[in-house]
């Protein structure tokens, strides 16, 4: 998990990184240790920069994107029950923005394919 970039481990302490602590240059197509947890939190981080930024990640995630949305909804439900409002809001924002993010991701896919050529 440390190698995946979602956990910090120092001096015997382990901590999950918050979305804003994740690497902004993360590329899901180059990640050999792709986890759903990682996808969700990178999407939350990207959504802070706007739906288009999140859409670019969704385009790179391909068929894995829907699994990330499902986990985001589940995490929202858990956070809501446990009265963890800031986290619940972040996950809910991703779920609520999902239709627009997917629409924008379809526009981003041809651009990503052009960059690969």
N, C-alpha and C positions, 0 to 999 in steps of 0.2 A: 504494500500500500504506500510505503514511502517512495518507492521507485515510480509508482503511478502518479505521485505528486498530490495526493489527497490527505496525507497524514504527515505530521512532523513528530519526530521522535528524538528527544535529547535528554541526557542524564536520567534515563529510566522513566521518563514521562512521555506519554503518547497523546497527541491531540489531533482531532480532525480539523482540517483547515476550513475556514469560512470561505464562502464564494469570493469575497473581495481579496482573499489571500492567494487565490489560485493564479497560475501563470496566464497572463493575458494573451500570450502568443500560442496557446495550446491549439494543436491541430488534430482533430479526431481521426483523420485519415492516416496520420503517421504514428498514432498511439498504438503500441503493440499490447498494452495492458488496459484496454478500454473496459471500464466498469460503468454500470448504470448510475451508481452514486456519483461518480465523477462527471458523467454526462449532465445529470440534473444540475449539479452545482456550477458547472461551467456555463450552462444555459442561464441560470439565475444571474451569474456575474455578467454575462453578455447582455441580458435584458436590461440591466442598469444603463447600458449604453444605447439602448433602443431595440425595437423589434427587428430592424434590419440586421443588426449585429447578431442577435439570437438566430435569425433566419439563416445566416451564413453557416453557423454551426450545425443547424438542423440539416442543411443541404449536405454537409460533410458526414453527418451521422447516418444518412440514408434510412434504411429500414429499422435501425436501432432507435430512432427518434421517438417513435410511438411508445416504446418501453420506458423511455425517460419521462414522457408525459404522464404515464400511469404511475410511476414512482413519485413524481412531483405531487400528484393528486393525493396519493396515500400519505405522503409526508405532511401535506397541508392538513389532512384530517387528524393525524396524530398530534401535530402542533396545536391545532385548534382545541382538541380535547385536553391537552396539558397546559393550556393557557400560555402558550409561547407565541405571542402575537407577532413579534418581528419576523420570526421564521415562517409563521403561517402566511403572513402577507406576501413574502417573497415567493413562496411556492404557489400561492393563489394567483399572483400576478402572472406567473408563467402559464398556469392552466388557463386563465382567462384570456391571455394574449395568444394562445396556441393557434386558433384558426388563422389569424393574421400572420403569425410567424410562418406557418406552413405555406400560406399563399406566397409570401415573400421568398421563401426558400426555393419555390419552383422557379422563380425568376433568377435566383442566385446560382442554381445548378448549371445552366449553360455557361455562365461566366467562369465557374470553377473548372469545367471541362476544357474551356479554351486555354486556361492557364497551364493545364497539364500538357497540352500539345506543343 
